[in-house]
Amino acid sequence: MLTIFIGLVGALCRKNLMLKALSMDVMGTGVIGYFLFIASRSGMVTPIVGNAPETVAYADPVPQAVILTAIVIGFSIIALLLVCLMILSKEYPTLDIDDIERVEAGKRTGKPRP
């Protein structure tokens, strides 16, 4: 939970877009870790066909598949976000939100760039 909170605070408080992306990745990692913590149970056996007795508690493979899917989706979202940041950095010399908003406000009012 602490990792999720640290990522959330970083995403809300940072002005640099690269640090916001990093904070979102930390938050996503925290969520995946929290789900793994909730889904893990001791004393369970992997559901593989074999000589296991009928009374053994089997681990449910669905949460594992969901977590694996969440990891892949999180990775692709961060990769897409970093590509968008690369494109944005070509247009603006900075990734600071305040500077980008100042430049955009100057474009709308017709004032030259600061």
C-alpha positions in Angstrom: 0.0 0.0 0.0 2.9 2.3 0.7 4.2 1.8 -2.8 0.8 2.7 -4.3 0.7 5.8 -2.1 4.2 6.9 -3.0 3.4 6.5 -6.7 0.2 8.5 -6.4 1.8 11.4 -4.5 4.6 11.5 -7.2 2.1 11.5 -10.0 0.0 14.3 -8.4 2.8 16.5 -7.1 5.6 16.3 -9.7 5.8 18.9 -12.5 8.2 16.9 -14.8 6.3 14.6 -17.1 9.1 12.0 -17.0 8.8 11.8 -13.2 5.0 11.5 -13.5 5.5 8.5 -15.9 7.9 7.0 -13.4 5.5 7.5 -10.6 2.7 5.9 -12.5 4.9 2.9 -13.1 5.7 2.7 -9.4 2.0 2.9 -8.6 1.2 0.1 -11.1 3.9 -2.1 -9.6 2.5 -1.4 -6.1 -1.0 -2.5 -7.3 0.4 -5.7 -8.9 2.3 -6.4 -5.7 -0.9 -5.8 -3.6 -2.9 -8.2 -5.8 -0.2 -10.8 -5.5 -0.2 -10.4 -1.7 -3.9 -10.8 -1.6 -4.0 -13.8 -3.9 -1.2 -15.7 -2.3 -2.2 -18.4 0.1 0.1 -21.0 1.8 -0.7 -24.7 1.7 -2.1 -24.7 -1.8 -0.9 -27.1 -4.6 -0.4 -26.2 -8.2 -3.3 -27.6 -10.3 -1.3 -30.1 -12.4 -2.7 -33.5 -13.3 -0.8 -36.1 -11.2 -1.0 -38.3 -8.2 -2.2 -35.6 -5.7 -4.9 -36.7 -3.3 -8.5 -35.3 -3.8 -8.5 -33.5 -0.5 -5.7 -31.1 -1.3 -6.6 -27.5 -1.8 -5.6 -26.3 -5.3 -4.4 -22.8 -6.2 -6.7 -20.9 -8.5 -4.8 -20.1 -11.7 -7.2 -17.2 -12.8 -5.6 -14.5 -10.5 -2.2 -15.5 -11.8 -3.4 -15.0 -15.4 -5.0 -11.7 -14.5 -1.8 -10.4 -12.9 0.3 -11.5 -15.8 -2.1 -9.7 -18.1 -1.9 -6.6 -15.9 1.9 -6.6 -16.1 1.8 -6.8 -19.9 -0.8 -4.0 -20.2 1.1 -1.8 -17.7 4.3 -2.3 -19.6 2.7 -1.4 -22.9 1.0 1.7 -21.4 4.3 2.9 -20.0 6.1 2.3 -23.3 3.4 4.3 -25.2 3.6 7.1 -22.6 7.4 7.3 -23.1 7.0 7.4 -26.9 4.5 10.3 -26.4 7.0 12.0 -24.1 9.7 11.6 -26.8 7.5 13.3 -29.4 6.6 16.1 -26.9 10.3 16.7 -26.1 11.0 17.2 -29.8 8.5 20.1 -29.9 9.3 21.6 -26.6 12.8 21.9 -25.1 11.5 20.9 -21.6 9.1 18.3 -20.1 8.1 20.7 -17.3 4.3 21.2 -17.3 4.4 24.8 -16.3 6.8 25.7 -19.2 4.8 23.8 -21.7 1.6 25.5 -20.6 3.3 28.9 -20.8 4.5 28.3 -24.4 1.0 27.1 -25.4 -0.6 30.1 -23.8 1.8 32.3 -25.8 0.9 30.6 -29.0 -2.8 31.2 -28.4 -2.4 34.8 -27.6 0.1 35.4 -30.4 2.9 36.4 -28.1 6.4 35.1 -28.9 7.9 32.3 -26.9 9.6 33.3 -23.7 
